[in-house]
Amino acid sequence: METTIRYQFSETIWKHEGTGGWYFVSLPNSLSKEIREHLRWQEEGWGRMKARAQLKGLEWQTAIWFDTKRDTYLLPIKAEVRRKTDVGINEWIDLILWI
């Protein structure tokens, strides 16, 4: 049986200005520090860590990536999730994340 840790937080959605314009939520620094300290061993290449997320009752399999420039993990919010939950850029959202 797989053990997961549940994290709950609120943050805003932002859009990366580079090619493709991906949308992300930056995990709170304190939460990222805790995850990195205790679960870093689960990271795969490029600081990627498998996760499950929930937004407005919609749950999906995803991953978080550690961004060394921001010193925090980033959770991508794909178009399908944004459309189904009716959320947009700079919107404050409540999330649940399982790792």
N, C-alpha and C positions, 0 to 999 in steps of 0.2 A: 504494500500500500504506500502510495506517494504522500509524503508529508508536505504541506504548503503553509506558508506564513501569510496572513492576511494583513494588508495595509490599507488604510482609508485616509484620503486627503482631498483637499480642494485646491485647485490651481486654475490658471487661464490657458487657453489654447493660443499658440502663436504659430506663425508661418515662417519657415526658413526662406530666405531670400534667394537662395541658389537655384540651380537648374531643377525643375520639377516642382518646386514650391511645396514641399512636404509640410504637413501640420504636426505639431508636437505639443506635449505638455512636459514641462520640466518638473521632475519630482522635487519636493522640498529638500533643501540641502541637508537638513538633519536626518531625513528619511534615507536619502542617498548614502550618507555617511554610514548609517546603521546597516544598510543592505551590503555596502561594499566591505564593511568590516567583518560581517558574519557570513555572507553568502558569495563572496567573490570567487570561491572555488567552483561555483556553478557557471561562471562566465565562459563563453566560447570565444571565438575570434572577434577582434575589435571591441571587446568589452560587452558583447551581446549576452543577454541572459533571458531564457525563456520565461514567459509569464502568462497570466490570464488576467483580463481586465473586465471591469463592468462600469458602464455609464448609463444612467437613467434606465436601469433594468436590463440593458442589452449587454450580454457577456460574449467575449471573443478571446481566442487564442492569439497571442502576440509575443513580443519580446521588448525588452528595454535595452538601451545602449548607453554605455558610460561615455559622456562627452568631457574630455579633458579640458577643453577651453572653458566650459561652464562649471566644471567640477561637480557634475550631477548626472543622474540618469535621465534619459529622454524616453518618453513613451509616444510612439507615433499614433496619430489618430487618423486612420484612413478615411477616404471619401465616403465609403459605404456606411461607416459608423457615424460620421458627422451627419449624413443625410437621414439615416434611420432615427437618430436622436435629436435632430433639428438643433445642432449647436454650430457655432461659427467662431471665427477668429476673435481674439480678445475676450471671449466669453468665460466667465468664472464657472467651473464645473466641479461636481463632486464625483470622485472616482474611488473604486475599490480595485486593488491590485493583489493578486496572489502569486507568490514566487515559491 
